[in-house]
Amino acid sequence: MDHGEGTVCLWAPKKRMFQSMRGRSSVSSPRHLFSLGDPDAGHFEMYNPTSKMQKAGHGSLVQTHTGEWYIAHLMSRPLEGTLLNPLGRETSIQKMKWSQDGWLEMEDGSNLAKMEVKGMEGVQLSSPASHDVFDHFDDATYSVQFMTPYRNQEAGWVNTMERPGYLRIYGENSLFSQVNPALMATRATSFHYEFQTRVQFAPDHYSETAGMGLYYDSNNWLYAHLTYSELSHGTVLNVLQAKLGNRNELLQETIPVPENVIDLKLIYNSGVADIFYRMEPDGSWEVLANMVDASYLSDEGVNGQPGEIGGFTGLFNFIGSVDAHQHDSYADFDFYSVKND
């Protein structure tokens, strides 16, 4: 049961009593994707600055075969020194116990959610899973980790069949649109990671683009992309940012890309993004944009209202293409790589 003011209440079935667990700043009610107008959300006065974990809530009890009790629950990890959560809702676990008088409580008797817990007795734990993503698009199907905001995945706009070894994405609506943008995205799972791709794209209109970047929702993203320049009559590289629905071009001058193919790399470091490019696969990386503030691409950074929180989807990495001209262009991506530190 989620009380929204920083307390998670757990039903104790032995005596139908409640025990609280704290260590959170705020929580969004399951009735609303956004907290605007929701009196049970956005209680930043409950922020506990001594806890790396916030928003501990929505817990489910489990008893192991050895008689131990645990609770699995949702939580978030904000960027250090902030209340911004770019990774969205994550899952944690706490060890519990029953007191002599029938209260359910945390093993150490406190009510602060912990980042680490003791191992389960007699339970063989699997090796830590890797959250890295790598797809060279050599198979008939691409990685199941890809998600597509605001639309379904269909072979008509994204596939590995038309050009084997590449993921072909047909450009569609603007990234500002909530109707059929052509994005292939994976969740960010770390505060420190490196994201790379290689894209081949031959636009013939300035409203045709293809590239990669960071994405929270249709009003908040960062996009390094190829497009057509009417000044040079050729393909160029640019960086576009959307922040709270406002459009901003980050480069004063675009970079010519005469061969219509480029490697792009984005390094994310605790809410700051550095973007690089190179024309040749074995060439040196050149800085495209550095020290870009991407911390607003987080659950609390996308509404723009003091004391408000956004959704709980977290940040995505993405590749994609836009064609607001005639919907006849496409981009070919050679690979997609996300490596977490």
C-alpha positions in Angstrom: 0.0 0.0 0.0 1.5 3.3 -1.1 0.8 6.3 1.1 2.7 8.9 -1.0 4.2 10.8 2.0 7.3 8.7 2.0 6.0 5.7 3.9 5.4 2.2 2.5 3.0 0.2 4.6 3.2 -3.5 4.7 0.3 -5.7 5.8 1.3 -8.0 8.5 -0.9 -11.1 8.0 -0.2 -12.5 11.5 -2.0 -9.7 13.3 -3.1 -7.4 10.5 -0.8 -4.7 11.7 1.3 -2.2 9.7 5.0 -1.5 9.8 6.6 1.4 7.8 9.7 1.6 5.7 11.2 4.9 4.8 14.0 6.2 2.6 12.3 8.0 -0.2 11.5 11.5 -1.5 8.3 11.1 -3.4 6.1 8.6 -5.2 3.6 8.8 -8.1 0.2 7.3 -7.4 -0.6 4.3 -9.7 -3.8 6.1 -10.7 -1.8 8.8 -12.6 1.2 8.7 -14.9 2.0 12.3 -13.9 1.6 13.9 -10.5 0.0 17.1 -11.6 -3.1 17.5 -9.4 -2.4 14.3 -7.4 -2.3 15.2 -3.7 -0.6 11.9 -2.9 2.5 12.6 -4.9 5.5 14.9 -5.0 6.1 15.1 -1.2 9.7 16.2 -1.4 9.6 17.1 2.3 10.1 13.4 2.9 13.4 13.3 1.1 16.0 11.6 3.3 19.5 13.0 2.3 21.3 10.2 4.0 19.8 7.5 1.8 21.0 6.7 -1.8 17.7 5.0 -2.4 14.4 7.0 -2.7 10.8 6.2 -3.6 10.8 2.8 -1.8 7.3 1.5 -2.3 4.8 -1.0 -3.7 6.3 -4.0 -1.8 5.5 -7.7 -2.1 6.4 -10.2 0.6 8.0 -13.6 -0.1 9.1 -16.4 2.2 12.0 -18.6 1.2 12.1 -22.4 1.6 14.4 -21.8 4.6 11.8 -19.7 6.4 13.4 -16.3 5.7 11.2 -13.3 4.8 12.0 -10.7 2.2 10.2 -7.9 0.5 10.7 -7.0 -3.2 9.8 -3.4 -3.9 10.1 -0.5 -6.3 12.6 2.3 -5.8 14.7 4.9 -7.5 18.3 6.1 -7.3 18.6 9.9 -7.8 21.7 11.5 -9.2 24.0 12.5 -6.4 23.0 15.8 -4.7 19.7 15.9 -6.6 16.1 14.6 -6.6 16.4 13.7 -10.3 15.9 10.0 -11.2 17.1 9.3 -14.8 16.8 5.5 -14.4 13.1 5.6 -13.5 11.6 2.9 -11.3 13.9 0.1 -10.3 13.5 -3.0 -8.1 15.2 -3.7 -4.8 14.9 -6.3 -2.0 15.0 -6.0 1.8 15.3 -8.7 4.4 12.5 -8.7 7.0 11.6 -10.5 10.2 8.7 -11.0 12.5 9.0 -9.5 16.0 8.1 -11.6 19.1 4.8 -9.8 19.3 3.9 -10.4 15.7 5.1 -7.2 14.0 6.6 -7.4 10.5 9.8 -5.3 10.5 13.1 -4.9 8.8 15.8 -7.3 10.0 17.9 -4.6 11.7 14.8 -3.0 13.3 15.1 0.2 11.4 12.7 1.6 8.8 15.3 2.8 6.2 15.5 0.8 3.0 19.0 -0.6 2.3 21.1 -0.7 -0.9 22.6 -4.0 0.2 21.2 -7.0 2.1 22.5 -10.3 3.3 22.4 -13.3 1.0 19.5 -15.8 1.3 20.3 -18.9 3.3 20.3 -22.1 1.1 19.5 -20.2 -2.0 21.8 -20.4 -5.0 22.0 -17.0 -6.6 22.8 -16.6 -10.3 25.6 -14.5 -11.5 24.9 -10.8 -11.9 23.2 -10.1 -15.2 24.8 -7.8 -17.8 22.7 -4.9 -18.9 25.0 -4.1 -21.8 23.3 -4.1 -25.2 25.0 -5.1 -28.5 23.3 -6.0 -31.8 25.1 -6.2 -35.1 21.9 -6.9 -36.9 23.2 -10.0 -38.6 20.1 -12.0 -37.7 16.7 -12.0 -39.1 15.4 -10.6 -35.9 16.8 -7.8 -33.7 17.3 -7.7 -29.9 14.1 -8.1 -27.8 15.5 -5.3 -25.6 14.4 -2.7 -28.2 11.2 -0.7 -27.3 9.3 1.7 -29.5 7.7 4.7 -27.7 4.2 5.6 -29.0 3.9 2.8 -31.5 4.1 -0.9 -32.3 7.1 -2.6 -33.9 6.2 -3.6 -37.5 8.4 -4.7 -40.4 6.9 -2.0 -42.6 9.0 0.7 -40.8 11.8 -1.2 -39.1 13.5 -4.5 -40.2 16.7 -6.4 -40.8 15.5 -8.1 -44.0 15.7 -5.4 -46.7 19.5 -5.0 -46.2 21.0 -8.0 -44.3 23.4 -6.9 -41.6 21.7 -3.6 -41.0 18.6 -2.4 -39.2 16.6 -0.3 -41.7 14.4 2.4 -40.1 12.0 4.3 -42.3 11.6 7.9 -41.3 8.2 9.0 -40.0 6.8 11.7 -37.7 8.8 14.2 -35.7 10.3 13.2 -32.4 7.9 15.8 -30.9 5.0 13.6 -32.1 3.2 11.1 -30.0 1.9 9.4 -33.1 4.2 6.9 -34.8 7.7 8.3 -34.4 10.3 5.9 -35.8 12.4 5.1 -32.7 14.2 2.0 -31.6 15.1 2.4 -27.9 16.6 0.6 -25.0 16.4 1.6 -21.3 19.3 3.3 -19.6 20.4 1.1 -16.7 23.5 3.0 -15.4 24.7 6.4 -14.5 27.8 5.8 -16.5 27.8 4.3 -20.0 29.0 4.6 -23.6 26.5 4.4 -26.5 27.6 3.9 -30.1 26.1 3.3 -33.6 27.0 3.7 -37.2 24.4 5.2 -39.6 24.1 5.5 -43.3 21.6 8.0 -44.6 21.2 10.1 -47.7 18.5 12.8 -47.1 17.3 15.1 -49.9 15.2 17.4 -47.7 15.9 19.3 -44.5 13.0 17.6 -42.7 14.6 14.2 -43.2 16.9 13.1 -40.3 18.5 10.0 -38.9 20.7 9.4 -35.9 20.9 8.6 -32.2 20.5 10.1 -28.8 18.7 10.2 -25.4 14.9 10.1 -25.0 12.5 10.6 -22.2 9.3 11.5 -23.9 8.1 13.5 -27.0 9.0 16.9 -25.3 12.3 15.9 -23.9 15.2 14.4 -25.8 18.7 14.9 -27.3 19.3 14.0 -30.9 22.6 13.8 -32.9 21.6 13.3 -36.5 22.3 13.5 -40.2 20.1 15.8 -42.3 20.1 17.7 -45.6 21.6 21.2 -45.8 20.0 23.6 -48.3 23.1 25.8 -48.0 25.7 23.2 -49.0 23.2 20.9 -50.9 24.6 17.9 -49.0 24.4 15.8 -45.9 25.4 17.4 -42.6 25.6 16.5 -38.9 23.8 18.5 -36.3 22.5 18.1 -32.7 19.0 19.0 -31.7 17.7 19.2 -28.1 14.1 19.3 -26.9 13.6 20.5 -23.3 10.1 20.8 -21.9 8.8 21.1 -25.4 11.3 23.8 -26.5 13.5 23.2 -29.5 17.2 24.1 -29.5 20.0 23.5 -32.0 23.2 23.0 -30.1 25.7 23.6 -32.9 26.5 27.0 -34.4 27.8 25.3 -37.6 26.8 21.9 -38.9 29.5 19.2 -39.9 29.6 18.1 -43.6 29.2 14.4 -44.1 30.1 13.9 -47.8 29.9 10.1 -47.8 26.5 9.9 -46.0 27.8 7.5 -43.3 29.1 8.3 -39.9 30.0 6.7 -36.5 28.3 8.4 -33.5 29.2 8.0 -29.8 27.5 9.3 -26.7 29.1 9.1 -23.3 26.6 9.6 -20.4 28.1 10.5 -17.0 25.8 11.2 -14.1 23.4 13.4 -16.1 26.0 15.0 -18.4 26.3 13.9 -22.1 29.4 14.2 -24.4 28.8 13.4 -28.1 31.5 12.4 -30.6 31.7 11.5 -34.3 34.1 10.0 -36.8 33.9 9.6 -40.6 35.9 6.4 -40.8 35.5 3.3 -38.6 39.1 3.3 -37.6 39.4 7.1 -37.5 39.9 9.4 -34.4 36.8 10.5 -32.5 36.0 14.2 -32.8 33.9 16.2 -30.3 30.5 17.1 -31.6 29.0 18.5 -28.4 30.4 18.3 -24.9 29.1 18.8 -21.3 25.5 18.8 -22.4 23.2 18.9 -19.3 21.0 15.8 -19.7 19.9 15.6 -16.1 16.4 16.9 -16.9 15.9 13.7 -18.9 14.6 12.1 -15.7 11.3 11.3 -13.9 11.4 14.6 -12.0 12.9 16.8 -14.8 10.2 16.7 -17.5 7.3 18.6 -16.1 8.9 22.0 -15.4 6.7 22.7 -12.4 8.3 23.3 -9.0 7.6 20.3 -6.7 6.2 18.2 -9.5 7.4 14.8 -10.7 7.0 13.3 -14.1 6.3 9.7 -15.0 8.4 6.7 -14.0 9.6 5.3 -17.2 13.2 6.6 -17.0 15.7 7.5 -19.7 16.1 5.7 -23.0 18.9 5.4 -25.5 17.7 5.4 -29.1 18.3 5.3 -32.8 15.8 6.5 -35.2 14.7 8.4 -38.3 12.4 11.3 -39.1 10.8 12.1 -42.4 8.3 15.0 -42.2 8.6 15.5 -46.0 7.2 12.6 -47.9 7.8 9.6 -45.6 10.0 7.9 -48.3 13.4 8.0 -46.8 15.2 5.4 -44.6 18.3 5.0 -42.6 20.5 1.9 -42.2 22.2 1.2 -38.9 25.2 -1.1 -38.9 25.2 -1.8 -35.1 23.9 -0.7 -31.8 26.1 -0.8 -28.7 25.6 0.3 -25.1 28.4 -0.6 -22.6 27.9 0.2 -18.9 30.8 1.1 -16.6 
